[in-house]
Amino acid sequence: MNYNDFKKAVMKFQQDHHGDKTFEGKDILFCTYNTGGVQGGSCWKSSNPQAYTNLKPMDEFEEFYSVLEKFTPNISFLQVKKMEKELVKNVSNTEREWYGNCEDFYIRYVDVKEMYDYMVKNNLISE
């Protein structure tokens, strides 16, 4: 499988999970988790913005696992963990809104080209 076919299939997984939302306009497979923020701010004097924290446990990186399941169904658990450790990156982001409101996110992502190259180099898929 060449990189362009791989990328097309992976980005289809991404679109199925997140619609047309992209990560910095790049070929990135990602998931987001809302960690909290501030809500309740408005233009009225009675505005009472309140900070909040999301206490729900973070979801698994299903997009990443779905790609592995499709292209490497026989990969071992240890290989998955090693691949995850080497390829998956994390970043925090805040989306600012009007009147002091905001949402904080934790984003897990993997570059599609890096994932493809890793899989070819480790004989998980053939070029």
ABEGO torsion letter per residue (X at the ends): XBAAAAAAAAAAAAAAAAEABBBGGBBBBBBBBBAEEBBGBBABAABBBBBBBBABBBBBBAAAAAAAAAABAABBAAAAAAAAAAABBBBBBBBBBBGGBBBBBBBBBBBAAAAAAAAAAAGABBX
